[in-house]
Each structure stands twice: as C-alpha cells, then as structure tokens.
Amino acid sequence: GFSCPADREKPWGTGHAILSAAGLINEPFIAINADDCYSREPFKILADFYANDQRSFVMVAYRLDNTLSSFGGVTRGVCEVIDNQLSSVIETDNVQKTESGVISDRDVELDGSEPVSVNMWGFTPVLFDYLKEMFVDFLEENGQELKSEFLIPSVVNDLIQAGRESVQVLRSNAGFTGVTYKEDKPFVMGEIQKLIAAGVYPYNLFGK
C-alpha cells in the first residue's frame, strides 16, 4: 500500500485527475485544463476526428505565440512533430515575449511558430490501464515528495518514447487564454465577453 505524506497539500497532478475517472468513461474522450479557454475551433477539430477514428490518441497543437501571456513567463510543452505524429513533448518553463523575440529557460531558439501542448488531448479508455500502472511507479519513485506531480504530458511522452503508443497531432491557429497572472484576468474576461456578444456562448452558460 501507499501512505500519503502528512504534510502534502498539492493534488497529484493532471494524470491522477484523469485516472480518477476510470470506470466512468468507456469511449474516446477529450481532456483539457479546467481553468483555460481553448476557443471553439479545436473542439470541433477533435469531434470531427473521433467521428472517423475511435482508436487513436490525439493532441491539438497550438502555435506558441498564440498561448503566451503579456505579463510574464508561462510553462508550455514544446512539441517535436514528425509526419503529423508527436515525437516528444518538452516542458519548457518561463516562456515569454520580449522585444527581441520569444525566450525561455531552455537553451533553444524559439520564434513563436512552434507547436505546443496546452493540455488539449483526445484519448481512448486504454489510457486508464496505462495510468494505473504508471501511477504506481510514480508513487514508488516520487510519492514522498511534497510537490511532485503525475503530469499527463510526461505520461504521454513516456508512452511515446517506449514505443507503446503513438499520438496524432492536429494543428490549430486558434487563440488560447488563461489566467497565469492576475493581470491576465481583464483580458480573459474581455475575450469571453466577445464570444458572448458573437453568440458563441450564452450569457448564462449553466442554468436558465
């Protein structure tokens, strides 16, 4: 068995969040961050994909420059894509726009056109089998750390590198907004108001 450290306060991460739905989902599904706005187009891209293919893992890749904050660095999964297949995802910290271009904590040149993961995935239920197995391994190695996280991009990357799964990449030029900094909030609220005014979303998303 496993005993959670008494002082741990953080959840176990996005991989564990998806694993918690095991037994409730029996068909292909989309997984996203609950606190980000992904635009409408990528959801249609995924829905159209799964209307014709019920067996594949898939990721929607955004342009890096469509996902950055004007108020500081963000973490993005910079992707290597070969023949529309995801080859690797490298979590890249402190990605931000500057007057001279896009910089990050990695020693790599970025121009903003790179495909990135913002955790918009399409999976089949076989993912739950992988997660059950890999979460046990994660707990054995990292379970006593107070801030360790079982992250879905790392899970996917490990599956790809081990040759256990392939992930098709669908590209989108859609906008992406999220509240990384408190200064982001007015912009995000404004973008949502634009969608309401355009009839994309109702004024009251839930209820009458």
Secondary structure, DSSP 8 states (H G I E B T S, - for coil): -----TT--S---HHHHHHTTTTT--S-EEE--TTEE--SHHHHHHHHHHHH-SS-EEEEEEEGGGS--SSS-EEEEEEEEETTEEEEEEEEEEEEEETTEEE-SSSS-B-S-SEEEEEEEEE-THHHHHHHHHHHHHHHHHTT-SS----HHHHHHHHHHTTS--EEEEEE----EE-SSGGGHHHHHHHHHHHHHTTSS-SSSS--
